[in-house]
Amino acid sequence: MHKNVSINDNNQNADFKEEMAVEPILEDITEVEAQEVEQEEKDLTEEYNDLKESNLRLLAEFDNYRKRTQKEKAELIKTATADVLTELLPVIDDFERAKQSLESANDILAVVQGVDLIYQKFITFLNQHGVEEIPTKNEDFNTEYHEAVTLFAAPTPEQKGKIIDCISKGYTLNNKVIRFAKVVVGE
């Protein structure tokens, strides 16, 4: 039996020795893992800070872009308005000449022709800038372009639902209604 005990003792001693030898390795492994985790945490923190800084820069750039485009748009609107008004000045000059000629005019027909020329010049100017008159004469009533001021008994059955008279002309700017035509509709 003594031999058995010694064999068991030897086995226990060997197991204990193995455990003692493994323990420093485990300490080394956990130390290495801790260093790796610490390095990974540093890397992730650095990446987070870079992304945060990048995001802040992008937000600032976008805000600057938005402000710049708003300013450019406002300047463009002012410039476009100035260009249109500058092109309108010759029509005003024509009106002033017509007004002067009215004071000393003997020939009414010449005055009427002069005013008609100014009117045609002004209509041409509007058309060049995308303004067009909404047709009304003998047209079907259309709520997208016309505003019915009143209904009137249609003189003929064909004129039911059609425009009988135009009270105020309507206009579109580049196919968008800027003023509805005020009309009398047959019922």
C-alpha positions in Angstrom: 0.0 0.0 0.0 2.8 2.2 0.7 3.7 2.0 -2.9 0.3 3.1 -3.9 0.4 6.0 -1.7 3.7 7.1 -3.0 2.4 6.7 -6.6 -0.6 8.8 -5.7 1.6 11.3 -3.9 3.8 11.4 -7.0 0.7 12.0 -9.2 -0.5 14.7 -6.9 2.8 16.4 -6.8 3.0 16.2 -10.6 -0.4 17.8 -10.9 0.5 20.5 -8.4 3.7 21.2 -10.3 1.8 21.4 -13.6 -0.7 23.9 -12.0 2.1 26.0 -10.7 3.8 26.1 -14.0 0.5 27.0 -15.9 -0.4 29.8 -13.4 2.5 32.2 -14.5 1.5 31.5 -18.2 -2.1 32.5 -17.4 -0.9 35.6 -15.7 1.2 36.4 -18.8 -1.8 35.8 -21.1 -4.2 38.0 -19.1 -1.5 40.7 -19.0 -1.1 40.5 -22.8 -4.9 40.5 -23.2 -5.2 43.5 -20.9 -2.6 45.3 -23.0 -4.4 44.4 -26.2 -7.7 45.5 -24.8 -6.1 48.8 -23.5 -4.5 49.4 -27.0 -7.8 48.6 -28.7 -9.6 51.0 -26.4 -7.1 53.7 -27.2 -7.5 53.1 -30.9 -11.3 53.2 -30.7 -11.2 56.4 -28.6 -8.9 58.0 -31.2 -11.1 56.9 -34.1 -14.2 58.2 -32.2 -12.5 61.6 -31.7 -11.5 61.8 -35.4 -15.0 61.0 -36.5 -16.5 63.5 -34.0 -14.1 66.2 -35.3 -14.8 65.3 -38.9 -18.6 65.5 -38.2 -18.2 68.9 -36.7 -16.2 70.1 -39.7 -18.8 68.8 -42.1 -21.6 70.5 -40.1 -19.7 73.8 -40.2 -19.0 73.5 -43.9 -22.6 72.8 -44.6 -23.8 75.7 -42.5 -21.3 78.0 -44.4 -22.6 76.5 -47.7 -26.2 77.2 -46.8 -25.5 80.8 -45.8 -23.4 81.4 -48.9 -26.1 80.0 -51.2 -28.8 82.1 -49.5 -26.7 85.2 -49.9 -26.1 84.3 -53.6 -29.8 83.7 -54.2 -30.7 87.0 -52.7 -28.1 88.8 -54.8 -29.4 86.9 -57.9 -32.9 88.0 -57.2 -31.8 91.6 -56.8 -29.7 91.5 -60.0 -32.5 89.9 -62.0 -35.0 92.5 -60.8 -32.6 95.3 -61.7 -32.1 93.7 -65.2 -35.8 93.5 -65.8 -36.4 97.1 -64.6 -33.5 98.4 -66.8 -35.2 96.8 -69.8 -38.5 98.4 -68.8 -37.0 102.0 -68.8 -37.3 102.5 -72.6 -41.1 101.9 -72.3 -41.3 104.5 -69.6 -39.4 106.9 -71.9 -41.9 106.2 -74.6 -44.8 107.0 -72.2 -43.1 110.3 -71.2 -42.7 111.3 -74.9 -46.4 110.3 -75.5 -47.5 112.4 -72.5 -45.6 115.4 -73.8 -47.0 115.0 -77.3 -50.6 114.8 -75.8 -50.2 118.4 -74.6 -49.5 119.8 -78.0 -51.2 117.2 -80.3 -53.7 118.2 -82.8 -54.0 114.8 -84.5 -55.8 112.4 -82.2 -55.2 109.5 -84.6 -51.4 110.0 -84.3 -51.7 110.0 -80.5 -53.7 106.8 -80.6 -51.2 105.1 -82.9 -48.3 106.2 -80.6 -50.0 104.8 -77.5 -50.7 101.6 -79.4 -47.0 101.3 -80.3 -46.1 101.7 -76.7 -48.6 99.1 -75.7 -47.3 96.6 -78.3 -43.7 97.3 -77.1 -44.7 96.6 -73.5 -46.5 93.4 -74.5 -43.5 92.2 -76.4 -41.3 93.0 -73.4 -43.6 90.9 -71.1 -43.6 88.0 -73.6 -39.8 88.1 -73.8 -39.7 87.6 -70.0 -42.2 84.7 -70.0 -45.4 86.6 -69.2 -48.3 85.6 -71.3 -52.0 86.5 -71.3 -54.5 83.8 -70.4 -56.9 83.4 -73.3 -60.6 84.0 -72.3 -62.6 84.8 -75.4 -65.0 81.9 -76.2 -62.9 79.6 -74.0 -64.3 76.9 -71.7 -64.3 78.0 -68.0 -61.2 76.5 -66.3 -60.7 77.0 -62.6 -56.9 76.6 -63.1 -56.8 79.8 -65.1 -60.1 81.7 -64.6 -61.9 83.1 -61.6 -65.7 83.4 -62.1 -66.9 86.8 -60.9 -70.5 86.2 -61.9 -72.7 83.8 -63.8 -74.8 85.1 -66.7 -77.6 83.4 -68.7 -75.9 82.0 -71.8 -77.3 83.7 -74.9 -77.0 80.3 -76.8 -76.8 76.7 -75.6 -73.3 76.4 -77.0 -72.1 79.2 -74.6 -73.0 77.2 -71.4 -69.9 76.8 -69.3 -68.0 79.1 -71.6 -66.6 82.6 -70.8 -68.9 85.3 -72.0 -66.9 88.3 -70.9 -63.5 89.1 -69.4 -63.5 91.7 -66.5 -59.8 91.5 -65.8 -57.1 89.8 -67.9 -55.1 87.0 -66.3 -51.4 86.2 -66.8 -49.0 83.4 -66.5 -45.3 83.6 -65.9 -43.5 80.6 -67.4 -46.8 78.7 -67.5 -47.5 79.4 -63.8 -50.5 81.6 -63.1 -49.5 84.9 -61.5 -53.0 86.4 -61.8 -56.2 84.7 -62.6 -58.5 86.1 -65.3 -61.7 87.4 -63.8 -64.5 86.4 -66.1 -68.3 86.2 -66.6 -69.4 82.6 -67.3 -72.5 81.5 -69.1 -74.9 79.2 -67.4 
